[in-house]
Amino acid sequence: MTATRTVDIDATARQIQILEKAGADIIRIAVDSKEDVEALKILRQASKAVFSVDIQENYRLAPLVAPHVNKIRYNPGHLYHLDKHLSIPEKVEFIVKAARENDCAIRIGVNSGSVDPDYKAQYPDDPLQAMVRCAVDHCELLDNLGFENYCVSLKNSDYKEVIEANKRFAAERPDVPLHLGVTEAGMPPEGVIKTRVAFEQLIPAGIGDTIRVSLTVPDDDKGEEIVVGRSILQDIEDGRFRSVPKNFLEGLNIIACPSCSRVENGKFVDLAQDVRKMTEYAEKYKITIAVMGCRVNGPGETDDADLGLWCGPAHVNLKKGTEAVGAFSYDEILAKLREELDKLIEEKHGAQVVPD
């Protein structure tokens, strides 16, 4: 997936070139406005790559992007944002009509951090089942419309939950192709290990048709995601399976998104690296810290973390669980995070941290 703002045509074109050179079979680009659509048209003219477009929160863009792409990805959890007087099935039918008229495929992309609120309410004690039921029901919507050219993804930052969700879905709808990925896997090497374990558990079981590796790396290094993905697939094909390092994720776990066109400040990637370095002193404590790059997924994706950061243009929003701590400048955030982390270690583990 391209990590730059789509309207920055030069930067996004460079991302496409990097991904193509690394051997990407499909390149996903996000659009969230008519300006993004105009940029997409120019990018399409300059590349023969297979494009998958993410229409994010704006389902109305489907007929505008469909003539220029090979696949439309929509998130069921984002369909309720616009036109609340219309039903979800009506909005899905709108997307399907655009895809059908332009010979596009569709991906139903269900993410743990943005599950449709109705499904979350139905399964308050089993969030994975909320994801699976949402995906299954949307498959039925497309089936009832006579649309067969679709696939599904069920993603989570916890590789164990990715495995379980995809197994549940595959048991119920083995006929539907699955796109696999651990979203917000984070920085290498941890992000690579999480992804590898998920793929090694699912693909040999016949679950999974396409993959994506999501790593938090600088824009110019996004090709690393393709290299890692192909390496994992080759190892699986050759029967080589890597063992999980001893005590992996038994202590500190840093979740970080891979960046996309929604990121409003490029400092986000550097911040994720700085957070990992600053928190080395706490690596033995079982605490999860999430570093998210935008206001769209940031609030929801950080809810399950002990401490969450989601980044805006000039400030970083700090959360403790679902509660907001405050907004801090990029220069202030590390010190504030350290303060909250020390408090949390004392609260959860009864250990007092001695300042360096």
KAFENLIN-V676252 format. One record per residue. N is the residue number from 1. BURIAL is 1 if it has 16 or more other C-alpha atoms within 10 Angstrom, else 0. Layout:
<<N:BURIAL> <N:BURIAL>>
This chain:
<<1:1> <2:1> <3:1> <4:1> <5:1> <6:1> <7:1> <8:0> <9:1> <10:0> <11:1> <12:1> <13:1> <14:0> <15:1> <16:1> <17:1> <18:1> <19:1> <20:1> <21:0> <22:1> <23:0> <24:1> <25:0> <26:1> <27:1> <28:1> <29:1> <30:1> <31:1> <32:1> <33:1> <34:0> <35:0> <36:1> <37:1> <38:1> <39:1> <40:1> <41:0> <42:0> <43:1> <44:0> <45:0> <46:0> <47:0> <48:0> <49:1> <50:1> <51:1> <52:1> <53:1> <54:1> <55:1> <56:1> <57:1> <58:1> <59:1> <60:1> <61:1> <62:1> <63:1> <64:0> <65:1> <66:1> <67:0> <68:1> <69:1> <70:1> <71:1> <72:1> <73:1> <74:1> <75:1> <76:1> <77:1> <78:1> <79:1> <80:1> <81:0> <82:0> <83:0> <84:0> <85:0> <86:0> <87:0> <88:1> <89:0> <90:0> <91:1> <92:1> <93:1> <94:0> <95:1> <96:1> <97:1> <98:1> <99:1> <100:1> <101:0> <102:1> <103:0> <104:1> <105:1> <106:1> <107:1> <108:1> <109:1> <110:1> <111:1> <112:1> <113:1> <114:1> <115:1> <116:1> <117:0> <118:0> <119:1> <120:1> <121:0> <122:0> <123:0> <124:0> <125:0> <126:0> <127:1> <128:1> <129:1> <130:1> <131:1> <132:1> <133:1> <134:1> <135:1> <136:1> <137:0> <138:1> <139:1> <140:0> <141:1> <142:1> <143:0> <144:0> <145:0> <146:0> <147:1> <148:0> <149:1> <150:1> <151:1> <152:1> <153:1> <154:1> <155:1> <156:1> <157:1> <158:1> <159:1> <160:0> <161:1> <162:1> <163:1> <164:1> <165:1> <166:1> <167:1> <168:0> <169:1> <170:1> <171:0> <172:0> <173:0> <174:0> <175:0> <176:1> <177:1> <178:1> <179:1> <180:1> <181:1> <182:1> <183:1> <184:1> <185:1> <186:1> <187:1> <188:0> <189:0> <190:1> <191:1> <192:1> <193:1> <194:1> <195:1> <196:1> <197:1> <198:1> <199:1> <200:1> <201:1> <202:1> <203:1> <204:0> <205:0> <206:0> <207:1> <208:1> <209:0> <210:0> <211:1> <212:1> <213:1> <214:1> <215:1> <216:1> <217:1> <218:1> <219:1> <220:0> <221:0> <222:1> <223:1> <224:1> <225:1> <226:1> <227:0> <228:1> <229:1> <230:1> <231:0> <232:1> <233:1> <234:0> <235:0> <236:1> <237:0> <238:0> <239:0> <240:0> <241:0> <242:0> <243:0> <244:0> <245:0> <246:0> <247:0> <248:0> <249:1> <250:0> <251:0> <252:1> <253:1> <254:1> <255:1> <256:1> <257:1> <258:1> <259:1> <260:1> <261:1> <262:1> <263:1> <264:1> <265:1> <266:1> <267:1> <268:1> <269:1> <270:0> <271:1> <272:1> <273:1> <274:0> <275:1> <276:1> <277:0> <278:0> <279:1> <280:0> <281:0> <282:1> <283:0> <284:0> <285:1> <286:0> <287:1> <288:1> <289:1> <290:1> <291:1> <292:1> <293:1> <294:1> <295:1> <296:1> <297:1> <298:1> <299:1> <300:1> <301:1> <302:1> <303:1> <304:1> <305:1> <306:1> <307:1> <308:1> <309:1> <310:1> <311:1> <312:1> <313:1> <314:0> <315:1> <316:1> <317:1> <318:1> <319:1> <320:1> <321:1> <322:0> <323:0> <324:0> <325:1> <326:0> <327:1> <328:1> <329:0> <330:1> <331:0> <332:0> <333:1> <334:1> <335:0> <336:0> <337:1> <338:1> <339:0> <340:1> <341:1> <342:1> <343:1> <344:1> <345:1> <346:0> <347:0> <348:0> <349:0> <350:0> <351:0> <352:0> <353:0> <354:0> <355:0> <356:0>>
